[in-house]
């Protein structure tokens, strides 16, 4: 099959790792260096097959339940966050913990606790069964009810329509979330909004880039795993923006050449838990098939970084201090 003339690739920016994912992945790597293998991680540290497999090769062990971690070991909590009951499970199991929850998810947890203390009904917009939703709901289970899209609004019942607030999963489609919020506000005019937007900056920026790209692209390829909420949302956003087709792939080898039939412009982006090497492999695959002209579609600049989990920072500082003291003692002896 010969691709049409004038073919090109539109490459979204920003794409790939967000600050929370970068922090979580580095945290696992640093923990392995600091404490040695194995380091247990409760749930996939981020939702990406390649990242998880790479960390497993280095000595990380991923488990779904806290009880799977042998007593006396270290367990790290994933970027998606966990409910308070999980911290209690770790304590009972005599486990040392490292909390790699994304700070933006932690913000939503704190909002849930605050509004529950003020006795609000909390309407959590998100997808049932997603780890982030489970963790947030666990902060105030008696006050939170899940709203999984506009179609759920009719089923929502509250104790006091003048005392309700909405929060959201951080990785949702911005447009779909606001559609749900609008429907909730129609039913409950007194609905309170959170102090700041819960959908994370990276999710919004990646969706904005895909909107710009999707309006021009015949085909959009999103690099990301099937269990990645923000990656799946990018596929939806691309189609809504006007792309004829949009597909989610983990690796370049999953791309079907038939998708290129009649395609002049291919858009490429990646979810917030995807390393850049996987995008580069997709670009190489496309270049080999005549799509070597790459044009950047830039929607935003990102400069946010997060510090490592406090437990890791503490132990790394202690190690650095001990090393300095050993060096000084050696110098004194030599003198």
C-alpha positions as CSV (number, residue, x, y, z in Angstrom):
1,X,0.0,0.0,0.0
2,X,1.4,3.4,-1.0
3,X,0.5,6.3,1.4
4,X,-1.0,9.4,-0.3
5,X,1.3,12.3,-1.2
6,X,1.8,15.2,1.2
7,X,1.7,12.8,4.2
8,X,2.9,14.0,7.6
9,X,2.7,13.4,11.3
10,X,1.3,15.9,13.8
11,X,3.1,15.3,17.1
12,X,1.3,16.6,20.2
13,X,3.0,18.7,22.9
14,X,2.8,18.2,25.8
15,X,2.4,14.4,25.8
16,X,3.7,11.6,27.9
17,X,4.9,11.7,31.5
18,X,3.3,14.1,33.9
19,X,5.0,15.3,37.1
20,X,3.1,12.8,39.2
21,X,4.0,9.8,37.1
22,X,7.7,11.0,36.8
23,X,7.8,11.2,40.6
24,X,6.2,7.8,41.2
25,X,8.5,6.0,38.7
26,X,11.7,7.6,40.1
27,X,10.4,6.8,43.6
28,X,10.4,3.1,42.8
29,X,13.9,3.2,41.2
30,X,15.3,5.2,44.1
31,X,13.7,2.8,46.6
32,X,15.3,-0.2,44.9
33,X,18.7,1.6,45.0
34,X,18.3,2.6,48.6
35,X,16.8,-0.5,50.1
36,X,17.6,-3.2,47.6
37,X,15.2,-5.6,45.9
38,X,12.5,-6.5,46.4
39,X,10.4,-3.4,46.8
40,X,6.7,-4.2,46.9
41,X,4.2,-1.9,45.1
42,X,0.5,-2.0,45.8
43,X,-1.1,-1.9,42.4
44,X,0.7,-0.9,39.3
45,X,2.7,2.2,40.2
46,X,1.3,3.9,37.0
47,X,-1.0,2.5,34.4
48,X,1.5,1.5,31.7
49,X,2.6,-2.0,30.7
50,X,6.1,-1.1,29.6
51,X,6.9,0.9,32.8
52,X,5.6,-1.9,35.0
53,X,7.6,-4.6,33.1
54,X,10.7,-2.5,33.3
55,X,10.5,-2.0,37.0
56,X,9.8,-5.7,37.6
57,X,13.0,-6.5,35.8
58,X,14.8,-4.2,38.4
59,X,13.2,-6.0,41.3
60,X,9.9,-4.3,42.0
61,X,7.0,-6.7,42.9
62,X,3.5,-5.5,42.1
63,X,0.7,-6.8,44.3
64,X,-3.1,-6.1,44.3
65,X,-3.6,-6.6,48.1
66,X,-1.6,-5.4,51.0
67,X,-1.8,-8.8,52.6
68,X,0.4,-10.2,49.8
69,X,3.4,-8.3,51.1
70,X,5.4,-10.4,53.6
71,X,5.7,-8.8,57.1
72,X,8.7,-6.5,57.6
73,X,9.0,-5.5,54.0
74,X,8.5,-2.1,52.3
75,X,5.3,-1.4,50.4
76,X,4.9,1.6,48.1
77,X,1.5,3.0,47.3
78,X,0.9,3.8,43.6
79,X,0.3,7.3,42.1
80,X,-3.4,6.7,42.1
81,X,-3.7,6.9,45.9
82,X,-5.2,4.5,48.5
83,X,-8.0,4.7,51.1
84,X,-7.1,5.1,54.8
85,X,-8.0,1.5,55.4
86,X,-5.0,0.5,53.2
87,X,-2.7,2.4,55.5
88,X,-4.2,0.5,58.4
89,X,-3.6,-2.8,56.7
90,X,0.0,-1.9,56.2
91,X,0.4,-1.0,59.9
92,X,-1.2,-4.3,60.9
93,X,1.1,-6.2,58.6
94,X,4.2,-4.5,60.1
95,X,5.1,-3.0,56.7
96,X,7.2,0.2,56.1
97,X,5.3,2.4,53.7
98,X,6.3,4.8,51.0
99,X,3.4,6.9,49.6
100,X,3.9,7.8,46.0
101,X,0.3,9.2,45.6
102,X,0.3,12.0,43.1
103,X,0.0,15.3,45.0
104,X,-2.9,16.3,42.8
105,X,-4.8,13.2,43.9
106,X,-3.9,13.9,47.5
107,X,-5.5,17.3,47.0
108,X,-8.8,15.6,46.1
109,X,-8.5,13.3,49.1
110,X,-8.1,16.3,51.4
111,X,-11.1,18.0,49.9
112,X,-13.2,14.9,50.5
113,X,-12.1,14.8,54.2
114,X,-12.8,18.5,54.6
115,X,-16.3,18.5,53.1
116,X,-17.2,15.3,54.9
117,X,-16.2,17.0,58.2
118,X,-18.6,19.8,57.3
119,X,-21.3,17.2,56.7
120,X,-21.7,17.8,52.9
121,X,-22.9,15.2,50.5
122,X,-20.0,14.7,48.1
123,X,-20.8,13.8,44.4
124,X,-17.6,12.2,43.1
125,X,-17.5,12.3,39.3
126,X,-15.4,9.4,38.1
127,X,-15.4,5.8,36.7
128,X,-16.4,3.0,39.0
129,X,-13.7,0.6,39.9
130,X,-10.8,2.9,39.0
131,X,-8.1,2.9,41.7
132,X,-8.2,6.6,42.2
133,X,-12.0,6.6,42.7
134,X,-11.7,3.8,45.2
135,X,-9.0,5.7,47.2
136,X,-10.9,8.9,47.3
137,X,-14.2,7.3,48.2
138,X,-12.5,5.5,51.1
139,X,-11.7,8.9,52.7
140,X,-15.4,9.5,53.4
141,X,-17.5,6.5,52.4
142,X,-20.6,7.7,54.2
143,X,-20.6,11.0,52.4
144,X,-19.5,10.2,48.9
145,X,-21.6,8.8,46.0
146,X,-20.2,8.2,42.6
147,X,-21.5,9.9,39.5
148,X,-20.2,8.1,36.4
149,X,-21.3,10.5,33.7
150,X,-24.4,12.6,32.9
151,X,-26.6,9.5,32.6
152,X,-26.1,8.9,36.3
153,X,-27.5,12.3,37.4
154,X,-31.2,11.3,37.5
155,X,-30.3,8.6,40.1
156,X,-28.5,11.0,42.5
157,X,-30.3,11.6,45.8
158,X,-29.0,13.9,48.6
159,X,-30.0,14.7,52.1
160,X,-29.9,18.5,51.7
161,X,-29.8,20.1,48.3
162,X,-28.2,23.2,49.8
163,X,-25.2,21.3,51.1
164,X,-23.7,19.3,48.3
165,X,-20.3,19.6,46.5
166,X,-18.8,17.9,43.5
167,X,-15.3,16.5,43.2
168,X,-13.8,14.5,40.4
169,X,-11.3,11.9,39.4
170,X,-8.2,13.8,38.1
171,X,-7.9,11.9,34.7
172,X,-11.3,12.5,33.1
173,X,-12.3,14.2,29.9
174,X,-12.7,17.9,30.8
175,X,-15.6,18.3,28.5
176,X,-17.4,15.2,29.7
177,X,-16.9,16.2,33.3
178,X,-18.3,19.7,32.8
179,X,-21.3,18.1,31.0
180,X,-21.9,16.1,34.1
181,X,-21.4,19.1,36.4
182,X,-23.9,21.1,34.3
183,X,-26.5,18.4,34.6
184,X,-25.9,18.2,38.3
185,X,-26.3,22.0,38.6
186,X,-29.6,21.8,36.7
187,X,-30.9,19.3,39.2
188,X,-29.2,20.9,42.3
189,X,-28.8,24.7,41.7
190,X,-27.0,25.0,45.1
191,X,-24.2,22.6,44.1
192,X,-20.8,23.8,45.4
193,X,-17.7,23.5,43.2
194,X,-14.3,22.6,44.6
195,X,-11.9,25.5,45.4
196,X,-9.8,24.6,42.3
197,X,-10.3,22.3,39.3
198,X,-9.7,18.6,40.3
199,X,-8.8,17.5,36.7
200,X,-5.0,17.7,36.7
201,X,-3.1,20.2,34.6
202,X,-1.4,17.4,32.5
203,X,-4.7,15.7,31.6
204,X,-6.1,19.1,30.5
205,X,-3.0,20.0,28.5
206,X,-2.8,16.7,26.7
207,X,-6.5,16.9,25.8
208,X,-6.1,20.5,24.5
209,X,-3.2,19.4,22.3
210,X,-5.3,16.5,20.9
211,X,-8.2,18.8,20.2
212,X,-5.9,21.0,18.1
213,X,-4.4,18.0,16.4
214,X,-7.6,16.0,15.9
215,X,-9.2,18.8,13.9
216,X,-6.5,18.3,11.2
217,X,-5.6,14.6,11.5
218,X,-7.3,11.8,9.5
219,X,-5.9,9.3,12.0
220,X,-4.8,9.7,15.6
221,X,-2.6,7.2,17.4
222,X,-2.6,7.4,21.2
223,X,0.2,5.5,22.9
224,X,-1.0,4.2,26.2
225,X,-2.3,1.1,28.1
226,X,-5.9,-0.1,28.1
227,X,-6.2,0.5,31.9
228,X,-5.0,4.1,31.6
229,X,-8.0,6.4,32.1
230,X,-6.3,9.5,30.7
231,X,-5.0,7.6,27.7
232,X,-8.5,6.3,26.8
233,X,-9.9,9.8,27.2
234,X,-7.4,11.1,24.6
235,X,-8.9,8.6,22.0
236,X,-12.4,10.0,22.8
237,X,-11.2,13.6,22.6
238,X,-9.5,13.0,19.2
239,X,-12.7,11.6,17.7
240,X,-14.8,14.4,19.0
241,X,-12.3,16.9,17.6
242,X,-12.8,15.5,14.1
243,X,-10.3,12.7,13.6
244,X,-11.7,10.1,11.3
245,X,-10.2,7.3,13.4
246,X,-8.3,7.1,16.7
247,X,-6.7,4.1,18.3
248,X,-4.9,3.2,21.5
249,X,-1.7,1.2,21.3
250,X,0.9,0.1,23.9
251,X,3.6,-0.4,21.3
252,X,4.3,0.4,17.7
253,X,4.0,-3.3,16.7
254,X,0.2,-3.1,17.6
255,X,-0.4,-0.5,14.8
256,X,-2.4,-2.0,11.9
257,X,-1.1,-0.9,8.5
258,X,-4.7,-0.9,7.2
259,X,-5.3,2.1,9.4
260,X,-3.1,4.2,7.0
261,X,-5.4,3.5,4.0
262,X,-6.1,6.9,2.5
263,X,-4.6,8.8,5.4
264,X,-2.6,11.9,4.7
265,X,-2.1,13.2,8.2
266,X,-1.4,11.1,11.3
267,X,-1.7,12.6,14.8
268,X,0.5,11.1,17.5
269,X,0.3,11.6,21.3
270,X,0.7,9.6,24.5
271,X,-0.9,9.3,27.9
272,X,0.5,10.8,31.1
273,X,2.1,7.5,32.1
274,X,3.9,6.7,28.9
275,X,7.7,7.0,28.5
276,X,8.9,8.9,25.4
277,X,10.8,5.9,24.0
278,X,7.4,4.3,23.1
279,X,6.4,7.4,21.1
280,X,9.8,7.4,19.3
281,X,9.2,3.9,18.2
282,X,5.8,4.8,16.8
283,X,7.4,7.7,14.9
284,X,10.1,5.4,13.5
285,X,7.4,2.9,12.4
286,X,5.4,5.7,10.6
287,X,8.6,7.1,9.0
288,X,9.4,3.6,7.6
289,X,6.0,3.8,5.8
290,X,6.4,7.3,4.3
291,X,5.3,9.5,7.2
292,X,8.6,11.1,8.0
293,X,7.6,14.7,8.0
294,X,6.9,15.5,11.7
295,X,5.2,18.8,12.8
296,X,4.8,19.8,16.4
297,X,1.4,20.8,17.7
298,X,2.1,22.7,20.9
299,X,-0.8,23.5,23.2
300,X,1.0,24.4,26.5
301,X,4.3,24.7,28.4
302,X,4.8,22.4,31.4
303,X,7.4,23.1,34.1
304,X,5.8,21.5,37.2
305,X,7.8,19.0,39.2
306,X,7.1,17.2,42.5
307,X,9.6,16.2,45.2
308,X,10.0,12.6,46.1
309,X,7.8,11.0,48.8
310,X,8.8,12.2,52.3
311,X,9.8,8.7,53.5
312,X,12.3,8.4,50.7
313,X,13.6,11.9,51.2
314,X,14.2,11.2,54.9
315,X,16.2,8.1,54.3
316,X,18.2,9.5,51.4
317,X,19.1,12.5,53.6
318,X,20.1,10.2,56.5
319,X,22.3,8.2,54.1
320,X,23.9,11.4,52.7
321,X,24.6,12.7,56.3
322,X,26.1,9.4,57.3
323,X,28.4,9.3,54.3
324,X,29.5,12.9,55.0
325,X,30.3,12.0,58.6
326,X,32.3,8.9,57.5
327,X,34.3,11.0,55.1
328,X,35.1,13.6,57.8
329,X,36.1,10.9,60.3
330,X,38.4,9.3,57.7
331,X,40.0,12.7,56.9
332,X,40.5,13.3,60.7
333,X,42.2,9.9,61.0
334,X,44.5,10.6,58.0
335,X,45.4,13.9,59.5
